[in-house]
Amino acid sequence: MLNQDAIQAAIDHQVLACTHAGGFAVMAIRVLDLRQIALRFGSARGAAAEARMRELIAESLRPSDTVVQSGDETFVAVLPGLHNRNHVLLAIAKLAAVFEQPHIVADDTPPWQTRVVIGVALFPHDGADADTLWRHAQTATDEAQRRGDQYAFHDAGNLRSRIDYDDLRDSISANRLVTYFQPLWDLARKRIVGAESLARWTSPTLGPVDPDNFVTFAEQNQLISTLTRWSIHSTLRHAAALRPQADFLLAINLSPRALSRGGVAEQLLDALKIWGVPATTVVAEVTETALARDMDSAVHALRRLRDHGVRVAIDDFGIGYASITYLSKFPASELKIDRSLVATAASDPRMAKLVDSIIRFAHNLGLETTAEGIEDEATLQALTAMGCDLGQGYHLGRPEPAVDFIARYHARSASANPVA
């Protein structure tokens, strides 16, 4: 269900009302897991659940606010008279409280626990017309969901808003992106045992663009499948040139949005055959918070990869939703502990205990652990003492162009094994 005309009319009405003075907010409210009700209990119950969610949202807001359903899981709320972010935060708090408890969403279904993510755009600061305000609110929702936050405001200064679609699409098609490798270290043996593949892009108009910006832009603008395909083939092309040993690992980040659309597992498995890279040397990385978005699709794709020997890592572990619950459902072979936890593991005793507990927990499940963001010697020593298996970070090696990494790797291998 797309009520584009109703959304346009609701926002246009407030634009006209605020032409001379005042402001208002446009919220894109995403009720996660709502579409699962229709999939599990049928379309009639799904429609009843959507109607109930709209009622709950409207009841939590003011009588003067307008709520319209946009899609299967998304609603738009137009809130007049809200002139700044502090005003909006009060409305967000009311909405958030509504979704803290399970709700009866249909007469003959059990209570259903949903989660809500909210994006906000303010008139006139974030746009002067309905289309711009609605797009900016949706972009803010995507940003909040990407970060694992409950809400986000549109950031007009964000470089992502200035990325040109044609620039990025043409750069991917013309292979103008560059693959970087960042070394993975075995902490106990104190040696490089692999690398994580990272994409870098220099826009012809913006210059170097942060990966968080262009990857998220690709996800939001139907380019993520193209970018994922490029990343897989570029990484494996370099891996073929690297000629790694059987225990040398190459980690590839897979976008959860690309995973949910299907075909990624097949793309990766086909590319392994094309480039002659053993599946057992590849690690597919997927973020923990993203896995919560479409569990069934992710499990199916990752299980297919594991069945063919590809390792699976849960990235950014420790900052997402219901970590232990989700972990029990995924065919993971390792956890990557988020850098926000690692950063103070050497200086904060409580954080050290938390990281140590994660490592022990993973090992009890037969999983390896990788610590992200090791930035100093003290952190390295602390994680080594905890028994963390692998590590990466600026203290151990910065990302560098894959061709340079390969040259250094071959040079080190030659010096370690001189020809008689």
ABEGO torsion letter per residue (X at the ends): XBBAAAAAAAAAAAAAAAAABEBBBBBBBBBBGAAAAAAAAEAAAAAAAAAAAAAAAAAABBAABBBBBABAABBBBBBBGBABAAAAAAAAAAAAAAAABBBBABAABBBBBBBBBBBBBBOAAAEABAAAAAAAAAAAAAAAAAAGBABBBBBAABAAAABBAAAAAAAAAAGABBBBBBBBBBAAAGBBAEBBBBBBBBBAAAEBBBAAAAAAAAAAAGAAAAAAAAAAAAAAAAAAAAGBBAABBBBBBBBAAAAAAEGAAAAAAAAAAAAGBBAAABBBBBBAAAAAABAAAAAAAAAAAAAAGBBBBBBGBGABBGAAAAAAABBBABBBBBAAAAAAAAABAAAAAAAAAAAAAAAAAGBBBBBBGBABAAAAAAAAAAGBABBBEAAAEBBBBAAAAAAAAAAAAAAABBBX
